[in-house]
Amino acid sequence: MRQKAIMLISLVVVVSGVIILGYLWFWQGTPRHALYQMVRAVQNRDINNFFNYIDLQAIFNNIVKDASQDLDFPNNSRKDGSPPDEFTRWSHKLGKKFARYLIPKLFSTFESQIKGQIEQYLLNLSTSETVGLTALVTHAQIAQQDQQAEVTIIDPQTNQKLRFQMQRHPETRAWRVVEVNYQDLKGFLKKEFVE
């Protein structure tokens, strides 16, 4: 009888351990876990670890692409509604090709300055602001589909949204931010640095 009790307790411990380890393995492969790791890196002032969770090159490329659409002709027309002339269409097309060539080189030239500015901003966050990041991640809306996730973080004071895309590496299961919604980012930058 005593041996059966020991076997039963051992079985319960092993099954519980497997369930806990399985949950931890699953949890570590979620976008929310990556967001918590980013927040922990900011709270610990470990900015190098923070940069492991973002793909600055992809974010920069997407921001430039979205910003160029701000300058695009709506419905392929000028501001007065008339269609653009041939020279304008040609120069616009040439500008886009030039930007596709120039942007990667521009980013590689200024990558250390961009990282430095981000690092300076994150290191200057107050303790209450870094603690608040945990709450934002807890309430983040995450729509995951396969290796992609769209994350929406809402500032509870202003109801301002910050949406971004995350992508999971298929082999390492690590999630990284690869795109930030340009319109949301403009609003955030205006709030943080202009007001």
N, C-alpha and C positions, 0 to 999 in steps of 0.2 A: 504494500500500500504506500509506504513512504517513497519507494522508488518511482511509483506512478506519479506521485505528487511532484517529485523533482523533475521527472520527464515532462510533465505538463507545464510546470513553471519555466523550464528551459525552452520548450516549444513556444510559449507565449513571448518570452524574451527575444527569441530569434525572429519570430514573425513580426514583433513590434519593431525590432531593429531594421528588418528589411523594409518595412513600411516607411519608417522614418528616413532611412537612407534613400529610398525611392523618391519620397517627397522632396528631400533636399536636392537630389539630382535633377528632378523636374523643375524646382524653384529656381535653381541656378541657370536654367536655360530659358528664363522668361525675360521679357523686356523690363518688367517692373523691378526685377532683381538688379539688372544693369543700371536702372535709374537710381536705385538705392545705393549702389556702389559708387556712382558718380557723386551723389550727395555726401556719402561717407568720405570720399576723397577730398571734397571741398571742406568739409568740417575738420578733417585732419590736416588740412593745408598741404595735401599730397597732390599737387597739380599734375605731376607727370602721370600718376595713375588716372586722374580725370581725363587726360588726353587719350588714354587707351580706349575710352568709350565714345569718342567722337572722331569722325573722319572729316577733318578740316578741309581737305582738298575737294571732296564731294560736296560739302556744304557750300564752300566758296563758289564752285562751279554752278551749283543750282541757284544761288543768290544772284550771281551775275546774269544767268539765263533769264531769271524772273525779272530782274531789274531792266534788262534790255527790252522786255515786253512792255514795260511802262512807256518806253519811247516808241513802240511800234505804232503803226497806223491802224486805228480801229476800223475793222471791216475794209482794210486795204484802201483807206481814203485819207485825205488831208484833214486838218482841223476845220476847214471851212466846208467839208463834206465832198469836195471834188476829188476825183481819183488822182493819185500821184502821177507825175509825168515819168517818162522813161529814165531820165537821169536820176531822179529821186529813188526809184525802185532799184536801179543799178547800184547806187551808192549805199543804199540800205543793205542790199545783199552782200556787197563787198565789206561793209562794216561788220556784219555778222560773221563772215568768214575770217576776217582779221581778228575778231574777238575770240573765236574758237582757237585760233593759233596763239594769240597773245595771253589769254587768261591763264593757262597752265604755267607759262613762264613767269607771269606776273605773281602768281601765288608762290611759286618756289623762291622768287626773289624776296618777297615780303613775309614768308611763313614765320620766321623767327619774331618779327615785329608783331604779327597778328597774335601769335601765341603769347608774346609778352604782354600785350594789352589785355587779353583774356585773363591771363594769370594775375595781373595787377588788379583787375576788377574783382576777381574771385577772392583774392587775398584781402581785399578791403571790405568784404562783407562783414557786417557785425555778427556777433554770436546769435542774436535773435533772428537775423535774416537767414543764417545757415540752418538754424533749428526749424525755421519756417519752410525751408526747402523739403524737409522730411514730410511735413504735412501736405505740401503740394504733390509730392510723389505718391503719397498714400491715396489721395483723391484724384489722381490722374486718370483720365479715361483712355483706355488702351484698346484699340481694335486690331487684333492680330490675325493675319492671314498667311499661313505657311511661314516663309522666311522674312516677311515684311510686317511692320506694325506702325500704325498711325497713333501718335500720342497727343492728347490734348490736355494741357495744364491750364487751369483757370484761376486767376488771381481772385481770392474771395472778397477783397476790398473793392476792386474796380470792375470785376467780372470780365476783365480783359483776358483773351485767350492767347496762348502760345502753342501752336501746333507744329509738330515735327515728325519726320519719318525715321524709323529705325530699321536696320537690316541685320539679320543674323547670319553669321558666317556658317556655312553648312558643316564644316569639319570641327571647328572649335566650339560651336554653339554660342559664341560671344555676340552680344548685341551691340551695335554702334549707331549713333545718330549720323544719318547721311544727308538729311535735308531739313531745313527749317523753313516754315511758311514765310515767304517774303513780306507779305502784308502785315502779318502778326509781328515779325521782327522789326519792321519799321515803327510800329506803334510802341513796342517795348523800348527801342533805342530812343525814341522821342521822349518817352516818359522818364527813362533813367538819366539821359544826358542833356536834354533840352529844357525840361521843366524844372 
